[in-house]
Amino acid sequence: MTSTIKDVAKMADVSISTVSRVINDSKPVSPEARRRVLHAIEVLDYRPNEIARSLVTKKSNVIGVIVDDIGSPYVSRILRGVEEVGRMYNYDLLISSSFGDAEAELKFVKLLTQKQVEGIIVISTTYNQKLIYKLEDSRIPFINVNKYYDFSEGLGIQIDYETVSEAMIHYLAEEGHKKIAAVAIQKDIDRTQERHKIRGYEKAMKDIGGSSRVIYTAGIGEADIEAVALQIDGAVKDGVTAFFTTQDEIAIHTINYLVDHGIKVPEDVSVTGFGGTAIGSIYRPKLTTVKISYYDIGAIAIRSILKIIEKSDDNHEPVLLPVQLLKRDSAGKAK
C-alpha cells in the first residue's frame, strides 16, 4: 500500500504541515524534526504527489516540447541539447510529436497546459500561426525553434546566414569557380532564413564579378529536384561549375541527379550544402557544407525559457552562434 503524507507525519510525530515544509523546503524546521521526517520518508518509501505539489508550489519542473517529427535528424539534435541542459537544472521533458498535423499541435498545447508544464518549446520546420496564437493565449512561456522560418524572438541566439553564405561563395571562387548557381526553397522566402542565404550568395557573386543564377525549388526532396531538372541541365550547359545549395538534403539530391546523368562530382561540377547534417559525412563524396550546431540551439533554447520562467533580469544581447565551413570532397577545383 502506498504511503501518504499522513503516515510520514504520524511516524515522525510531527504535523502534516511540518512534513510539507521539509519536502518543499519552504519554511524553517528544527534539525531534530527534519531528521525524523527524512527518516520516516526513507523508511516508508514515501513519494510526494507531484501534481498536487505543483498546484501548491506552482513548480512542476516540467517543460513541454512539441515537435513535428521526432525522427528528424534536425529535431533529434536540438532535443538532445534541450534534454541534457534541462537535466542539469532538474527539469524533465514532456514530448509530443505532431508529424506535421497542425490540429494535433493545437491539441498538444491544451494537453501540456493540463499537465502543468512551466514552459513550452516548439521545434518545427513548418509554420502554424494558429499554434502561435494558442500559445500566446495559454500564458505559458514559450519559444519557437524553426529550421526555416525566422523565429528568433526570445531565443537569445542569432546565426549570420548571410555572412557564412558569402564565405562559401568566396571559397568556391578561390577554387576557380566563377559561374556558380544557387538552389534554394522558394516557399515563403520573404519570411524564411533562405532569403539571408541568397542575399549572401548574391552579394558574394557581385564581389567576384559573377552573375547570380538562382534555381528555386518547392522543397528538399528528390521529387523537388527532379521538378527543376531542366533548370539544372540548363545551368550546366551554360558553363556553371558549382551549385551552392541552401540545405544539405538539396545538395545530396542534386549530386544524385548530376551523377545519374553522367556528370561527375566534383570532377565536372562542385556542389555545396548547408546545415552540417550527419548524412553529409557518410555520403560519397563527403559533402562540403556549412555546419550549424543544432545541439547548441537546443541548449540555448531551454536556458532562454528557464530565464523567462525564473523572471531573470539578464537582458543580454542575443548570442551569435558560430558556424563552420566543412571543406570536404563534393567541392573541388574548377574544371
ChimeraX attribute file (.defattr): number of C-alpha atoms within 10 A of each C-alpha:
attribute: neighborCount
match mode: 1-to-1
recipient: residues
	/A:1	3
	/A:2	8
	/A:3	13
	/A:4	15
	/A:5	19
	/A:6	14
	/A:7	16
	/A:8	25
	/A:9	20
	/A:10	13
	/A:11	15
	/A:12	21
	/A:13	15
	/A:14	16
	/A:15	13
	/A:16	15
	/A:17	13
	/A:18	22
	/A:19	25
	/A:20	17
	/A:21	14
	/A:22	18
	/A:23	15
	/A:24	12
	/A:25	11
	/A:26	11
	/A:27	10
	/A:28	10
	/A:29	14
	/A:30	9
	/A:31	9
	/A:32	8
	/A:33	16
	/A:34	19
	/A:35	14
	/A:36	18
	/A:37	24
	/A:38	17
	/A:39	15
	/A:40	21
	/A:41	23
	/A:42	12
	/A:43	11
	/A:44	16
	/A:45	13
	/A:46	16
	/A:47	12
	/A:48	14
	/A:49	10
	/A:50	12
	/A:51	14
	/A:52	11
	/A:53	15
	/A:54	16
	/A:55	11
	/A:56	11
	/A:57	11
	/A:58	13
	/A:59	15
	/A:60	20
	/A:61	17
	/A:62	19
	/A:63	26
	/A:64	23
	/A:65	23
	/A:66	23
	/A:67	24
	/A:68	21
	/A:69	19
	/A:70	19
	/A:71	11
	/A:72	11
	/A:73	14
	/A:74	22
	/A:75	22
	/A:76	18
	/A:77	18
	/A:78	21
	/A:79	26
	/A:80	17
	/A:81	21
	/A:82	26
	/A:83	18
	/A:84	17
	/A:85	19
	/A:86	21
	/A:87	12
	/A:88	9
	/A:89	12
	/A:90	10
	/A:91	19
	/A:92	18
	/A:93	19
	/A:94	14
	/A:95	18
	/A:96	20
	/A:97	18
	/A:98	19
	/A:99	14
	/A:100	16
	/A:101	12
	/A:102	16
	/A:103	12
	/A:104	16
	/A:105	23
	/A:106	19
	/A:107	13
	/A:108	19
	/A:109	22
	/A:110	13
	/A:111	14
	/A:112	22
	/A:113	17
	/A:114	9
	/A:115	16
	/A:116	19
	/A:117	24
	/A:118	23
	/A:119	24
	/A:120	25
	/A:121	23
	/A:122	22
	/A:123	25
	/A:124	25
	/A:125	17
	/A:126	13
	/A:127	16
	/A:128	15
	/A:129	10
	/A:130	13
	/A:131	19
	/A:132	16
	/A:133	11
	/A:134	15
	/A:135	20
	/A:136	12
	/A:137	9
	/A:138	13
	/A:139	10
	/A:140	18
	/A:141	19
	/A:142	27
	/A:143	24
	/A:144	20
	/A:145	23
	/A:146	20
	/A:147	17
	/A:148	19
	/A:149	19
	/A:150	15
	/A:151	16
	/A:152	15
	/A:153	12
	/A:154	15
	/A:155	21
	/A:156	19
	/A:157	17
	/A:158	15
	/A:159	17
	/A:160	15
	/A:161	22
	/A:162	20
	/A:163	16
	/A:164	21
	/A:165	26
	/A:166	20
	/A:167	18
	/A:168	25
	/A:169	28
	/A:170	19
	/A:171	15
	/A:172	24
	/A:173	20
	/A:174	14
	/A:175	15
	/A:176	15
	/A:177	23
	/A:178	21
	/A:179	23
	/A:180	26
	/A:181	24
	/A:182	22
	/A:183	25
	/A:184	23
	/A:185	22
	/A:186	15
	/A:187	14
	/A:188	13
	/A:189	16
	/A:190	12
	/A:191	13
	/A:192	18
	/A:193	22
	/A:194	24
	/A:195	19
	/A:196	19
	/A:197	24
	/A:198	24
	/A:199	16
	/A:200	22
	/A:201	31
	/A:202	22
	/A:203	18
	/A:204	23
	/A:205	22
	/A:206	12
	/A:207	12
	/A:208	15
	/A:209	10
	/A:210	16
	/A:211	14
	/A:212	16
	/A:213	17
	/A:214	19
	/A:215	18
	/A:216	17
	/A:217	19
	/A:218	14
	/A:219	16
	/A:220	19
	/A:221	14
	/A:222	15
	/A:223	13
	/A:224	17
	/A:225	25
	/A:226	15
	/A:227	12
	/A:228	16
	/A:229	16
	/A:230	11
	/A:231	15
	/A:232	22
	/A:233	14
	/A:234	12
	/A:235	20
	/A:236	20
	/A:237	10
	/A:238	10
	/A:239	12
	/A:240	21
	/A:241	27
	/A:242	30
	/A:243	29
	/A:244	28
	/A:245	27
	/A:246	27
	/A:247	23
	/A:248	25
	/A:249	20
	/A:250	26
	/A:251	27
	/A:252	27
	/A:253	18
	/A:254	26
	/A:255	25
	/A:256	16
	/A:257	18
	/A:258	20
	/A:259	15
	/A:260	10
	/A:261	10
	/A:262	9
	/A:263	15
	/A:264	15
	/A:265	21
	/A:266	20
	/A:267	14
	/A:268	19
	/A:269	25
	/A:270	27
	/A:271	30
	/A:272	32
	/A:273	29
	/A:274	27
	/A:275	21
	/A:276	23
	/A:277	22
	/A:278	13
	/A:279	14
	/A:280	22
	/A:281	16
	/A:282	10
	/A:283	12
	/A:284	13
	/A:285	17
	/A:286	18
	/A:287	29
	/A:288	26
	/A:289	29
	/A:290	25
	/A:291	18
	/A:292	18
	/A:293	19
	/A:294	23
	/A:295	20
	/A:296	18
	/A:297	24
	/A:298	27
	/A:299	19
	/A:300	21
	/A:301	27
	/A:302	27
	/A:303	18
	/A:304	19
	/A:305	22
	/A:306	20
	/A:307	14
	/A:308	19
	/A:309	15
	/A:310	9
	/A:311	9
	/A:312	10
	/A:313	8
	/A:314	8
	/A:315	8
	/A:316	7
	/A:317	9
	/A:318	14
	/A:319	12
	/A:320	11
	/A:321	16
	/A:322	13
	/A:323	16
	/A:324	15
	/A:325	19
	/A:326	18
	/A:327	16
	/A:328	15
	/A:329	18
	/A:330	26
	/A:331	28
	/A:332	23
	/A:333	17
	/A:334	20
	/A:335	12
